[in-house]
Amino acid sequence: MKTEASIYARTTDEYLILFVIAALTKGVSTFKGISDLANKESSRAHEMKKILSQIGIKCKLSRNEMKIFGKGMIDASDKKIFVENLGDHRVAMCSFILATLTNANTTIKNFETVFTSSPSFLKIMKSLGAKFEIQK
């Protein structure tokens, strides 16, 4: 059975976590109307494509559309996610959630940018069972 979905989010802030969900759901998800993601703290769609590809998720990105070929829940404990110093709190949070769900060994530079929008993010993630180590 082939599953395919076209997805439009109400705001650009919703897309990144939807990219994570699509990557971990079997089937093809197409996100349209994403051109504004290039005008945020980073080029968010481009950065998420790089992050997803680090754990073997295939994505196709054009200016206004991202297609994600989801694999379902995966164990990426043999993979590494590296997020550059983007200063983008949403990319950092979504990368953290992706790493938690897939067990990928992850380094997120400038993670503290998350605390500007969600000061209790790590406390919430820990209460949900996330295991992490903060290095300085």
C-alpha positions as CSV (number, residue, x, y, z in Angstrom):
1,M,0.0,0.0,0.0
2,K,1.4,3.4,-1.0
3,T,0.5,6.3,1.2
4,E,0.8,9.9,0.0
5,A,-0.3,13.1,1.6
6,S,-0.2,16.8,0.6
7,I,0.1,19.0,3.6
8,Y,-0.4,22.8,4.2
9,A,0.3,24.2,7.6
10,R,-1.5,27.2,9.0
11,T,1.7,29.0,10.0
12,T,5.4,28.5,9.0
13,D,6.2,27.6,12.6
14,E,4.3,24.3,12.3
15,Y,6.2,22.9,9.3
16,L,9.4,21.7,11.0
17,I,7.7,19.4,13.5
18,L,5.5,18.2,10.7
19,F,8.7,17.3,8.7
20,V,9.8,15.2,11.6
21,I,6.5,13.4,11.8
22,A,6.4,12.8,8.1
23,A,10.0,11.4,8.2
24,L,8.9,8.9,10.8
25,T,5.6,7.9,9.1
26,K,5.7,5.5,6.2
27,G,4.8,7.1,2.9
28,V,5.4,10.2,0.9
29,S,4.4,13.6,2.4
30,T,4.4,16.7,0.2
31,F,4.5,20.1,2.0
32,K,3.4,23.0,-0.2
33,G,3.6,26.7,0.4
34,I,6.9,26.6,2.2
35,S,8.8,29.5,0.5
36,D,8.6,31.6,3.7
37,L,10.7,29.1,5.6
38,A,13.8,30.6,3.8
39,N,13.1,33.9,5.5
40,K,13.5,32.9,9.1
41,E,16.5,32.6,11.4
42,S,17.9,30.1,9.0
43,S,16.7,28.6,5.7
44,R,14.5,26.1,7.7
45,A,13.4,23.7,5.0
46,H,17.0,23.5,3.7
47,E,18.3,22.8,7.2
48,M,15.7,20.2,8.0
49,K,16.4,18.5,4.7
50,K,20.1,18.3,5.7
51,I,19.2,17.0,9.2
52,L,16.8,14.3,7.9
53,S,19.3,13.1,5.3
54,Q,21.9,12.5,8.1
55,I,19.7,9.7,9.3
56,G,18.8,8.4,5.9
57,I,15.5,10.1,5.2
58,K,15.2,11.0,1.5
59,C,13.8,14.5,0.8
60,K,13.3,16.5,-2.3
61,L,13.2,20.3,-1.9
62,S,12.2,23.0,-4.3
63,R,11.6,26.7,-3.5
64,N,8.0,26.2,-2.4
65,E,7.7,22.5,-1.8
66,M,9.3,19.7,0.2
67,K,8.6,16.0,-0.4
68,I,9.6,13.6,2.4
69,F,9.8,9.9,1.8
70,G,9.0,8.6,5.3
71,K,10.3,5.3,6.6
72,G,8.2,4.9,9.7
73,M,9.8,4.7,13.1
74,I,13.5,4.0,12.7
75,D,16.4,3.2,15.0
76,A,19.2,5.6,14.0
77,S,21.5,4.8,16.9
78,D,24.3,4.1,14.4
79,K,23.8,7.6,12.8
80,K,24.9,11.0,13.8
81,I,23.0,14.3,13.5
82,F,25.0,17.5,13.5
83,V,23.3,20.8,13.6
84,E,25.4,23.8,12.9
85,N,25.3,27.1,14.9
86,L,22.2,28.4,13.2
87,G,20.8,30.4,16.0
88,D,17.4,28.9,15.1
89,H,15.4,27.7,18.1
90,R,12.8,25.8,16.0
91,V,15.4,23.8,14.1
92,A,17.2,23.0,17.4
93,M,14.0,21.8,19.1
94,C,12.9,19.7,16.1
95,S,16.4,18.2,15.8
96,F,16.3,17.3,19.5
97,I,12.9,15.7,19.2
98,L,14.0,13.7,16.1
99,A,17.1,12.5,17.9
100,T,15.1,11.5,20.9
101,L,12.6,9.5,18.8
102,T,15.3,7.8,16.6
103,N,18.2,7.4,19.2
104,A,20.6,9.2,16.8
105,N,23.8,10.6,18.4
106,T,23.2,14.3,18.1
107,T,25.2,17.5,18.5
108,I,23.3,20.8,18.3
109,K,25.5,23.9,18.4
110,N,24.1,27.0,20.1
111,F,21.2,25.0,21.6
112,E,20.7,27.7,24.2
113,T,18.8,29.7,21.6
114,V,15.8,27.4,22.5
115,F,15.5,29.0,25.9
116,T,14.5,32.3,24.3
117,S,11.2,30.9,23.1
118,S,10.8,27.8,25.4
119,P,12.7,28.1,28.7
120,S,11.2,24.8,30.0
121,F,11.8,22.8,26.8
122,L,14.5,20.5,28.4
123,K,12.5,20.0,31.6
124,I,9.4,19.0,29.5
125,M,11.5,16.6,27.3
126,K,13.1,15.0,30.4
127,S,9.6,14.5,31.9
128,L,8.7,12.7,28.7
129,G,11.7,10.4,29.1
130,A,14.3,12.1,26.9
131,K,17.9,11.3,27.8
132,F,20.5,14.0,27.0
133,E,23.8,15.4,28.1
134,I,24.7,19.1,28.0
135,Q,28.3,19.9,27.1
136,K,29.9,23.2,27.5
